[in-house]
Amino acid sequence: PNDSDKWADETAAMIERIAEQALGGTLVLCTSFSNAEKLAERLESELGKRLITQTASMNASACASLYRTLYKAGKKPVWIGLGSAWTGINLSDDESEPEQDRMLTDLVVTRLPMGVNRTIMSERRIRSVGFSVVIQEASWILRQGMGRLVRREGVAAKNLWVLDNRIDSPANWAVRLRKMLTDRYGEMQRNDN
């Protein structure tokens, strides 16, 4: 269930395995500060100083700066981010050749960004247009998030991990997001571990 300790335990264990196997840095995208905090608590002891957690007092820009510093120091940073970490951060190593760029090799989507826009304006659009607005926004945010992996041509060794099992739901919104993923990146590989 959402925000349960079991969810946080299982998700943190998966992130830990992903980060250990990653060839470079890992960006973990969350949809709330609460989830980011729960994951950070569980990952702190294993990942140590290479773990960066975005908080209300440490914004995405500060996290991105620390991430780049850790990468340049030869570490494989792991950033638990949200908000503009989904949409506005470039984590490319423009100083190296594309095939050597390992600044961000693994992108983890902990939850699909369904209903993350809870502004009055968004609620008004939902009332007038319907749930399709939520699906469109989630699709846009997910595309933006995936864009963190593909910021330049020729970069290899990239992995997208979608940990939200709702992606397999028969619901119309999940089918649309799954289609967007497969149309853009081919068939999804499943890993039930």
Residue pairs with C-beta under 8 A, 6 or more apart in sequence:
1 7
3 34
3 35
3 38
5 38
8 35
8 38
8 39
8 41
8 42
9 42
11 39
11 110
11 163
12 38
12 39
12 42
12 43
14 108
14 161
14 163
14 193
15 26
15 28
15 39
15 43
15 78
15 108
15 110
16 43
16 46
16 47
17 193
18 26
18 106
18 108
18 159
18 161
19 26
19 47
19 76
19 78
19 106
22 76
22 105
22 106
22 159
23 102
23 105
23 157
24 71
24 76
24 101
24 102
24 103
24 104
24 105
24 106
24 157
25 67
25 70
25 71
25 76
25 77
25 78
25 79
25 91
25 102
25 103
25 104
25 105
25 106
26 76
26 77
26 78
26 79
26 104
26 105
26 106
26 107
26 108
27 79
27 81
27 85
27 91
27 104
27 106
27 107
27 108
27 148
28 39
28 78
28 79
28 80
28 81
28 108
28 110
29 81
29 82
29 85
29 86
29 107
29 108
29 109
29 110
29 145
30 36
30 39
30 80
30 81
30 82
30 110
30 111
31 82
31 110
31 111
31 113
31 116
32 82
33 54
33 55
33 56
33 82
35 110
35 111
36 53
36 54
36 55
36 80
36 81
36 82
37 53
37 55
39 80
39 110
40 51
40 53
40 80
43 51
43 78
43 80
44 51
47 78
49 70
49 75
50 70
50 75
50 76
50 77
50 78
51 78
51 80
52 63
52 66
52 67
52 70
52 77
52 78
52 79
52 80
52 81
53 63
53 79
53 80
54 60
54 63
54 79
54 80
54 81
54 82
54 83
54 85
59 84
60 81
60 83
60 84
60 85
60 88
60 89
61 84
63 79
63 81
63 85
64 79
64 85
64 89
64 91
66 77
67 77
67 79
67 91
68 91
68 103
70 77
71 77
71 93
71 102
71 103
79 85
81 89
85 148
86 113
86 141
86 144
86 145
86 148
87 141
87 144
87 145
87 147
89 148
90 151
91 103
91 104
91 148
91 151
92 101
92 103
92 104
92 151
92 152
92 155
93 100
93 101
93 102
93 103
94 101
94 152
97 154
98 152
98 153
98 154
98 155
98 156
99 154
99 155
99 156
101 152
101 155
102 157
104 148
104 149
104 158
105 157
105 158
105 159
106 158
106 159
106 161
107 145
107 146
107 148
107 149
107 158
107 159
107 160
107 161
108 161
108 163
109 142
109 145
109 160
109 161
109 162
109 163
109 164
110 163
110 164
111 163
111 164
112 138
112 142
112 162
112 164
112 166
112 167
112 174
112 177
113 137
113 138
113 141
113 142
113 145
114 134
114 135
114 138
114 166
114 173
115 134
115 138
116 137
116 138
116 141
117 137
122 133
122 137
125 133
126 133
126 134
131 173
134 173
135 172
135 173
135 176
135 177
138 173
138 177
139 176
139 177
139 180
142 177
142 180
142 181
143 180
143 184
146 160
146 184
146 185
149 158
149 160
150 158
160 185
162 181
162 188
166 174
167 174
167 177
167 178
167 181
167 188
168 174
168 178
169 175
178 188
181 188
182 188
